[in-house]
Every structure is written in structure tokens, then in C-alpha cells.
Amino acid sequence: MKSTLMSETKIEAEVKAGAEATGPPVSIKHVDKTFGNEIEALRNVNLDIQPGEFVSLLGPSGCGKSTLLKIIAGLSEPSFGQVRWWGEDAHVIGKPGRELCFVFQEPTLMPWRRVTGNVRLPLDLTHQNRAESNQKVQDALNLVGLTGFENVFPRQLSGGMQMRVSLARALVTEPDLCLFDEPFGALDEITRDRLNDDILKLWEKQSWTVAFVTHSVYEAVYLSSRIVVMGARPGRVVEEFHIDAPYPRGNEFRRSQQYMDYCHKVSAALERVAK
Amino acid sequence: MAIIENRADKTRRVLIPVLVGILFLSIWEVSVILLDIKPYMLPAPTVIIKTLVEDWQLLLRGWLVTMTVTFVAFAIAVTLGVILGLLFVQSRWIEMSLYPYAIMMQVTPVVAIAPLIIIWVDETLTALVICAVIIAIFPIISNTTLGLHSVNPNLLQLFRMHRASNWQILMRLRIPSALPYFFGALRISSGLALIGAVVAEFIAGTGGTKAGLAYTILNAGFTLQIPRMFAALVLIAVTGILLFMLMLWLTRLALGNWHESMIEHEQ
């Protein structure tokens, strides 16, 4: 009798927690980050990222945009303030509907594993069924256009293709929140544009929420639904722009007056920050 | 085209050192004959080869003893070195407290401590093995430790983000990252094990059935059988080269697919 009661309250508590856990994917309140006792990387940053948003963090180098992204990823603790994921305090990666992925500037692949082994890594680490994992890996490779390169070592691929492997590894967990830390920064412009288009397509198809760190105004305007402009010393949020252009975006958008206007506005904001 | 060039390149890589060797030996042979150098000063290469053939039983016996000491010492050095390296990486405290002693062992000349070890350990072969281990172990410890620490920091963060356990990080990230360093250490250490075995035997100076190549050299020196001395030296040198090549082959087997050092230069 007592045990049924217990289990009932437990279920109630779980339902409650589930109801509470419907906050925005990322909610950052009054976050400071200081390295050592001297360097103030972030001061009083407030940022909410709503489901399905594509948010770019844009700013000069040293404005703490990568630090902010690491805090969002849970890789770094804020010195002060609060970070919540879907309304929860604790880090919630790995729960259903709470998958997170991170794409670095470099491909960051394991040179000793073939493409499949690299892409399967997140699934291997959580001990998922091998057959199912392999199917997911195959699907992810299809999505990034790497079918046929399953058994190749990373060194045998070009930089752009290595980044695709990195993307596939991010996709394979079917993430809800994707974090990009200046991806493709080291690639040539054509490859970079193409990969950015791929990210946009995937974002629309997979209903991701995206935080994207970049220092390119053009890239930010092209991709984002919202741009957060940050300033340096100390790193802080300075201005926000909503880019109200419909998706899917393509070359027509790149050539439109609307696009140029946004670029001018955002550039002007960046210049004000620099002064 | 590239394949043909590659093959030509490979042939050249073998051919050129062989030609240099032949040239060197010819000059040696001719000089010995022309300058009428006595075999007890410097035997001609042909004389050394003749001695190698004539004394093969004696030399083989010595070679087997030296090889036994070398391989046993090398195996122990690798096992112990890897265990210590893994321990060092697990805990900063262990590394901090033991690493200076590992260095101390490295910089202490084995010639200086070998007599002590030979006095302390009754069994001669065991004493020789201990000396060789002391010489061979340091590269393994230091390279394994270095390799296990040399992990791509972003990959490490990725592992952490996906909640990898320490065990998973060790098995899937640290150990594979350390392999190139480890195999580099194998190449150095295998040679050092051979040197250790020979040097220790020089100091122990044991004869009888447990006599290795070092004793052969010592004894040949005492009795002025210089060609035999050279024959033993040649055996040691050839063994060292073979050991090195064996390690190179092992490295290629383990890293051939993915590591930069093993990749043939492609056009």
C-alpha cells in the first residue's frame, strides 16, 4: 500500500519536473566569467535562445564569444550567474530530447579511426546498440554527402570533407541544440559557403536550435534568424538584430538589397563596439 | 606512374647504402693489403668473414646468451615502462613523486652501478638483465607518459561533453594518441637493451656457458685474436640493425594506416 503511494508521488514529481523542463533550450542570466583573478572574459551576459532559433554570436576576437559558447555547452562553468538548459539547472545532455552537439573550428577527428568510427563515437560512448548505431552513422553520412567514404581514414580526406565528417558526428546523436565554434574558419570561401548552406538545410530539416560563433558579418546575416553582437574587454552583449528574411535562403537572398542593408547595420554596430 | 617511381625510390633507398658499404669495405680491404697491416692490428673484411664462418659455433653460443638477455630485458622494460607511464598519467601525485627518480636512473651511468648489482644478485644472467632494464626503460616511461598526455584538447572536451568515463577516455583517446610516441620509444629502447646487455657483461666478465658476445670480445682481446673480436662486433652491430628494423616493422603494422610518419610521400 505504502509502496504504491510512494510510486505515485514519484510519478507526480516526474510529471512536474517534465512540465518545468519546458524552458528555452538555453537561458543565461547575469553570467560573468573571469579567468584567474585578472581577465574578465564575460560581464553580465543575458541570453535566451528559443527552440528553433539560429543565433549567431558575432564580435571581434577577444570578446568572449567562444567562452560563452563553452558555457552554453557546459564545458566551462560561469564564475557568476545562472545557466539553464530547457529550464533545468543541471546539465542535461543525453536525456531524450536534450541532445547537444558541438562543432569545433578544426575537424577534431581521431586519426586512428576510419570515418565510420569517428562518426559513431558519440553513440559508442553511450554504449548504444551497434547495429542501430551503424544505421544512424549511415544516415548521418548520407545527410552530409559522404556516402562511399565510410572506410577511409581522415588523413585521406580534404579539409572540407573532414569538416563534413565532423558535421556527421554532430548529427548522429540527432541533437536538439547545435553549437558551432567558428566552424569552417580555416576553409576556402567556396567550400565554406557550401558547408554553411548545408548547415542551413540541416537546421531546417532537423528542427535544430543553433548557436553559431563567427566573426564574419556576411556569414552571420546569411545564416541567422538573430544576431547577437558582442563587445570586448570585458566581453558583453552589445546589440541584437533579428534578421526577418524567410528561409530557405539562397543566392537570391545573398544578392538582395535586404541582405546588404542588414550587413551594413550589423557592420555599423561592430564598428561602434570597436571604438 | 607514381607507383613505378615509388618502387624505384624504394630500390634506391636500399641500393645506395649497400653501395656505400661495399665501397667502404673495398677501401678497407685494399688498404690492409697495400699498407701490409697485420691482422692483429686491423683484420681485412675477408678475414673477418672467414672468422665468422670458422668460429660460428662459439659466436652463436655467445650471440644466443646476449640475445636472451636483450630480449628478456627489453620485454621487462616495455612492460614496466608502460605500467609506470599509465600510473603517472592517472595521478599527478604519483608522477610528481616518482618521475625525478626515473630521471635519476637514466642519468646514472650503468657502468657505475653494474658492479653493485652483480655483487647483490647471485645469478649472473639476472644481474645482466637488471642492468639492461635500467638502461632501456627510461625512453619507454618518458614517451608513454608524454604520449598519454598529448591528447587533442578539443577531442578531450568532446569526450567529456558526451560524458565519457575516465576508462573510455583512456582506452579510446589517450592510448591511441600515445601509440606513435610509444613506438618511437620501442625503437630507441630495443637498441639500448642490446647495449645494456653487452655493457653489463663486460663488467660482469663471466665466462663458461653463460658467456655472451661481450665475453667473446674480451677474451679475444686478451688472446690477441683480433679477427674474432671484430666478428663478434659485426654480430652485435647486425643484431642492432635487425632489432631496429623489427621495431620499424611493428610500428608500420600498428600505425601504417593512419599516422603521418608512416605515410609514403604521395604526389
Chai-1 contact restraints between the chains, C-beta under 6 A:
chainA,res_idxA,chainB,res_idxB,connection_type,confidence,min_distance_angstrom,max_distance_angstrom,comment,restraint_id
A,L75,B,Q157,contact,1.0,0.0,6.0,A-B,restraint_1
A,F102,B,M161,contact,1.0,0.0,6.0,A-B,restraint_2
A,F104,B,N154,contact,1.0,0.0,6.0,A-B,restraint_3
A,T108,B,N154,contact,1.0,0.0,6.0,A-B,restraint_4
A,T108,B,L155,contact,1.0,0.0,6.0,A-B,restraint_5
A,P111,B,W258,contact,1.0,0.0,6.0,A-B,restraint_6
A,W112,B,P176,contact,1.0,0.0,6.0,A-B,restraint_7
A,W112,B,W258,contact,1.0,0.0,6.0,A-B,restraint_8
A,P122,B,H162,contact,1.0,0.0,6.0,A-B,restraint_9
A,L125,B,H162,contact,1.0,0.0,6.0,A-B,restraint_10
A,L125,B,A164,contact,1.0,0.0,6.0,A-B,restraint_11
A,L125,B,Q168,contact,1.0,0.0,6.0,A-B,restraint_12
A,F153,B,N257,contact,1.0,0.0,6.0,A-B,restraint_13
A,F153,B,W258,contact,1.0,0.0,6.0,A-B,restraint_14
